[in-house]
Amino acid sequence: MQNREEISRLENLVQSILDEAKLQGATAAEAGLSVDSGLSVTARLGDVETIEHHRDQGLGVTVYFGQRKGSASTTDLSNASIKETVTAACSFARYGSEDPYAGLPEQDWLATEFPDLDLFHPWSLAADRAIELAIACEDAARSYSTEITNSEGATVTSHQGIRVLGNSLGFLKGSESSRHSISCAVLGQRGDSMQRDYWYSVARNPDLLEAVDSIGRKAAERTVRRLQGRGLSTRQCPVLYSAEVASSLFGSLIGAISGGNLYRKSSFLLNALDTRIFPEFVHIHEQPYMVGALGSAAFDAEGVKTRARDIVAEGILKDYVLSTYSAKKLGLASTGNAGGVHNLIVDSGNDDFAGMLKKLGTGLLVTELMGQGVKMVTGDYSRGAAGFWVENGEIQYPVEEITIAGNLKDMFKNLVAVGNDVDYRGNVRTGSVLIERMSIAGE
């Protein structure tokens, strides 16, 4: 009940901001308000390193004078500061240049239904209890092996917040959400070889977090496995991306079909709509209404309704990722993706991780990527990598200090399989991904 009253209070505040913008002459306006609180505790080498309580708030206002746009923001929610912020936005708009594509979403694009997506699970986490969890997590990692010689610590975080979005078309909606996580990173040494690795768990509901001792053990296990890594000679071979790094491939896909890159003509997938860009078995879709998921939302950052939809079906690109502005620039309708995609799902095949290693046969398993190395205009791809060399479906030894390279168009077309070892810890849900052939630059 208390949260409902707070949401109502903040909704009324956003409405008053929109009213103020109208009084100052704006022909249209939108405002977003957020109030967040949380706790973060880090323990290192058995002692508390940091304890942070935070409570943040922020307001962003955008106004339009015809086709001229102005924006301003503040963290001070006093009446005087809010009025000054609206005045500043209006001043910027009055003297700005006209943009024929500037403006609010179309009225019929806006969300009107708001199902309960089960996104709010506050955690009554006292600092003492968070310290206990962090120390227990790190202890599990440090006791895993005598080869674990140092630690970057374990961190426990709890976050909850309210966000309200409104515009002068009558859209006004507040929502609450939570996000909690536990992570651990340790260092190992064997002879002259030193390595670092980590593990983490994240969920909206604290009851769904992985146990702290399991997180610590996995961080340590991953670190020890990487000790005494070798280089590789330059070669071409199949590459298997583990699930936790495979999501980056589909992040590059989303970048290439995002409106900003499309209307700037800076995408390697220009004019690719309704063409085959993956093998026929690949199905990639957006599911914004998944209950309790990290990317779920009934509307985007502009109030536009989200929808379940295919992005790639039977290997064919079916839709773009558009905000209001990019949609208008392209002469299309918004896809409800201002602020990004909402639960991007890459459908899995039948193979678990062991099965994917068998499919790989002899080649490279990638478990870590370094650097950016993606040219969105051409699709050229080159990133530092670490992982394991695999022969006959069995891991042989760790590999480090190599670069993997290819072109995303070819990599997408030569995708062999997607595993059912799905990583659920982010907004992109995919299993491990096998690419038929890539170039390895090594010794």
RAPEUR-V296917 format. One record per residue. N is the residue number from 1. RES is the residue in one letter. SS is DSSP state (2 for helix, 1 for strand, 0 for the rest). PSI is psi as a letter, one per 30 degrees, with the letter a starting at -180 (none if undefined). OMEGA is omega in whole degrees, 0 to 359 (999 if undefined). Layout:
N;RES;SS;PSI;OMEGA  N;RES;SS;PSI;OMEGA
//
This chain:
1;M;0;e;181  2;Q;2;e;179  3;N;2;e;179  4;R;2;e;178  5;E;2;e;179  6;E;2;e;177  7;I;2;e;179  8;S;2;e;179  9;R;2;e;181  10;L;2;e;175  11;E;2;e;178  12;N;2;e;179  13;L;2;e;178  14;V;2;e;178  15;Q;2;e;179  16;S;2;e;177  17;I;2;e;177  18;L;2;e;178  19;D;2;e;179  20;E;2;e;178  21;A;2;e;178  22;K;2;e;178  23;L;2;e;181  24;Q;0;g;171  25;G;0;g;180  26;A;0;k;177  27;T;0;f;176  28;A;1;l;181  29;A;1;l;171  30;E;1;k;181  31;A;1;k;176  32;G;1;k;184  33;L;1;k;178  34;S;1;k;175  35;V;1;j;186  36;D;1;l;174  37;S;1;l;181  38;G;1;l;180  39;L;1;k;176  40;S;1;k;181  41;V;1;k;175  42;T;1;k;174  43;A;1;k;179  44;R;1;k;180  45;L;0;h;174  46;G;0;f;180  47;D;1;l;176  48;V;1;k;178  49;E;1;e;178  50;T;1;k;169  51;I;1;k;182  52;E;1;j;167  53;H;1;k;177  54;H;1;k;171  55;R;1;j;185  56;D;1;l;174  57;Q;1;l;181  58;G;1;l;179  59;L;1;k;173  60;G;1;k;182  61;V;1;k;173  62;T;1;k;180  63;V;1;l;178  64;Y;1;k;169  65;F;1;j;189  66;G;0;b;180  67;Q;0;g;177  68;R;1;k;189  69;K;1;k;175  70;G;1;k;181  71;S;1;k;176  72;A;1;l;181  73;S;1;l;179  74;T;1;l;171  75;T;0;f;179  76;D;0;j;184  77;L;0;g;173  78;S;0;l;182  79;N;2;e;181  80;A;2;e;181  81;S;2;e;179  82;I;2;e;180  83;K;2;e;178  84;E;2;e;180  85;T;2;e;177  86;V;2;e;179  87;T;2;e;179  88;A;2;e;179  89;A;2;e;180  90;C;2;e;179  91;S;2;e;178  92;F;2;e;182  93;A;2;e;182  94;R;2;e;185  95;Y;2;g;178  96;G;0;l;177  97;S;0;l;181  98;E;0;k;176  99;D;0;j;185  100;P;0;f;181  101;Y;0;f;180  102;A;0;k;177  103;G;0;l;179  104;L;0;l;174  105;P;0;l;172  106;E;0;k;184  107;Q;2;e;184  108;D;2;f;173  109;W;2;f;189  110;L;1;k;178  111;A;0;k;177  112;T;0;f;179  113;E;0;k;187  114;F;0;i;180  115;P;0;l;176  116;D;0;j;182  117;L;0;g;175  118;D;0;h;185  119;L;0;f;187  120;F;0;j;178  121;H;0;i;180  122;P;0;k;182  123;W;0;j;179  124;S;0;i;188  125;L;0;j;175  126;A;0;l;182  127;A;2;e;180  128;D;2;e;180  129;R;2;e;178  130;A;2;e;177  131;I;2;e;179  132;E;2;e;181  133;L;2;e;181  134;A;2;e;180  135;I;2;e;179  136;A;2;e;179  137;C;2;e;181  138;E;2;e;178  139;D;2;e;179  140;A;2;e;178  141;A;2;e;185  142;R;2;f;181  143;S;0;f;183  144;Y;0;e;184  145;S;0;k;175  146;T;0;f;178  147;E;0;f;171  148;I;1;j;190  149;T;1;f;182  150;N;1;l;184  151;S;1;k;169  152;E;1;f;174  153;G;1;l;174  154;A;1;k;184  155;T;1;k;175  156;V;1;k;180  157;T;1;k;174  158;S;1;k;184  159;H;1;k;172  160;Q;1;l;182  161;G;1;l;176  162;I;1;k;175  163;R;1;k;179  164;V;1;k;178  165;L;1;k;178  166;G;1;l;173  167;N;1;l;186  168;S;0;g;173  169;L;0;f;178  170;G;0;f;177  171;F;0;k;178  172;L;1;j;184  173;K;1;k;174  174;G;1;k;179  175;S;1;l;180  176;E;1;l;181  177;S;1;l;177  178;S;1;l;179  179;R;1;k;183  180;H;1;l;182  181;S;1;l;173  182;I;1;k;182  183;S;1;l;180  184;C;1;k;177  185;A;1;k;182  186;V;1;l;180  187;L;1;k;179  188;G;1;l;179  189;Q;1;k;173  190;R;1;j;187  191;G;0;b;179  192;D;0;f;183  193;S;1;k;176  194;M;1;k;180  195;Q;1;l;175  196;R;1;k;171  197;D;1;l;189  198;Y;1;l;169  199;W;1;l;180  200;Y;1;l;174  201;S;1;k;180  202;V;1;k;181  203;A;1;l;173  204;R;0;e;180  205;N;0;k;182  206;P;2;f;179  207;D;2;f;181  208;L;2;g;177  209;L;0;k;176  210;E;0;k;180  211;A;0;k;186  212;V;2;e;181  213;D;2;e;177  214;S;2;e;179  215;I;2;e;180  216;G;2;e;181  217;R;2;e;180  218;K;2;e;177  219;A;2;e;180  220;A;2;e;180  221;E;2;e;180  222;R;2;e;180  223;T;2;e;182  224;V;2;e;180  225;R;2;f;185  226;R;0;f;183  227;L;0;k;182  228;Q;0;h;175  229;G;0;l;180  230;R;1;l;170  231;G;0;l;174  232;L;0;k;171  233;S;0;l;179  234;T;0;k;185  235;R;1;l;168  236;Q;1;k;182  237;C;1;l;173  238;P;1;l;180  239;V;1;k;176  240;L;1;j;174  241;Y;1;k;174  242;S;0;l;188  243;A;2;e;185  244;E;2;f;176  245;V;2;f;181  246;A;2;f;181  247;S;2;f;181  248;S;2;e;177  249;L;2;e;182  250;F;2;f;169  251;G;2;e;176  252;S;2;e;175  253;L;2;e;181  254;I;2;e;177  255;G;2;e;183  256;A;2;f;181  257;I;0;g;176  258;S;1;k;187  259;G;2;e;182  260;G;2;e;178  261;N;2;f;180  262;L;2;e;183  263;Y;2;f;174  264;R;0;f;182  265;K;0;h;181  266;S;0;h;181  267;S;0;k;176  268;F;0;f;177  269;L;0;g;174  270;L;0;k;176  271;N;0;g;181  272;A;0;f;181  273;L;0;k;180  274;D;0;g;173  275;T;0;l;181  276;R;1;k;179  277;I;0;f;176  278;F;0;l;171  279;P;0;l;189  280;E;0;f;184  281;F;0;f;186  282;V;0;k;178  283;H;0;j;180  284;I;1;k;185  285;H;1;l;180  286;E;1;k;183  287;Q;0;i;187  288;P;0;f;185  289;Y;0;g;177  290;M;0;k;184  291;V;0;k;174  292;G;0;g;184  293;A;0;l;186  294;L;0;f;182  295;G;0;g;186  296;S;0;k;178  297;A;0;k;178  298;A;0;f;179  299;F;1;l;182  300;D;0;a;185  301;A;0;f;178  302;E;0;g;182  303;G;0;g;179  304;V;1;k;182  305;K;1;k;173  306;T;0;l;179  307;R;0;k;173  308;A;0;k;184  309;R;1;l;173  310;D;1;k;170  311;I;1;e;172  312;V;1;k;177  313;A;1;k;184  314;E;0;h;178  315;G;0;f;185  316;I;1;k;177  317;L;1;j;187  318;K;0;f;186  319;D;0;l;177  320;Y;0;a;178  321;V;1;j;193  322;L;0;k;167  323;S;0;a;179  324;T;2;e;184  325;Y;2;e;182  326;S;2;e;178  327;A;2;e;179  328;K;2;e;178  329;K;2;e;183  330;L;2;f;181  331;G;0;g;183  332;L;0;a;176  333;A;0;k;176  334;S;0;k;176  335;T;0;g;180  336;G;0;h;184  337;N;0;g;170  338;A;0;k;184  339;G;0;f;176  340;G;0;a;180  341;V;0;l;184  342;H;0;j;181  343;N;0;i;176  344;L;1;k;185  345;I;1;k;173  346;V;1;j;185  347;D;0;k;184  348;S;0;l;169  349;G;0;a;185  350;N;0;f;188  351;D;0;k;170  352;D;0;a;184  353;F;2;e;178  354;A;2;e;178  355;G;2;e;178  356;M;2;e;175  357;L;2;e;178  358;K;2;e;178  359;K;2;e;178  360;L;2;e;181  361;G;0;c;176  362;T;0;k;183  363;G;1;a;187  364;L;1;k;169  365;L;1;k;180  366;V;1;k;179  367;T;1;f;178  368;E;1;k;177  369;L;1;k;180  370;M;1;k;177  371;G;0;l;180  372;Q;0;d;168  373;G;0;g;177  374;V;1;k;176  375;K;0;j;187  376;M;0;f;182  377;V;0;e;186  378;T;0;f;186  379;G;0;g;179  380;D;1;k;190  381;Y;1;k;177  382;S;1;j;183  383;R;1;k;171  384;G;1;k;185  385;A;1;l;171  386;A;1;l;181  387;G;1;b;186  388;F;1;k;172  389;W;1;k;185  390;V;1;k;174  391;E;1;k;180  392;N;0;h;177  393;G;0;g;181  394;E;1;k;178  395;I;1;k;183  396;Q;1;e;182  397;Y;1;l;179  398;P;1;l;182  399;V;1;k;180  400;E;1;l;175  401;E;1;h;175  402;I;1;l;175  403;T;1;k;175  404;I;1;k;186  405;A;1;l;177  406;G;1;a;173  407;N;1;k;187  408;L;2;e;177  409;K;2;e;180  410;D;2;e;181  411;M;2;e;178  412;F;2;e;182  413;K;2;f;183  414;N;0;g;175  415;L;1;k;187  416;V;1;e;185  417;A;1;l;173  418;V;1;k;182  419;G;0;l;177  420;N;0;g;176  421;D;0;i;192  422;V;0;k;173  423;D;1;j;185  424;Y;0;g;191  425;R;0;g;181  426;G;0;a;181  427;N;0;f;176  428;V;1;k;181  429;R;1;j;179  430;T;1;l;170  431;G;0;a;176  432;S;0;l;186  433;V;1;k;180  434;L;1;k;176  435;I;1;k;189  436;E;1;e;183  437;R;1;k;173  438;M;1;l;178  439;S;1;k;177  440;I;1;k;175  441;A;1;j;182  442;G;0;b;186  443;E;0;none;999
//
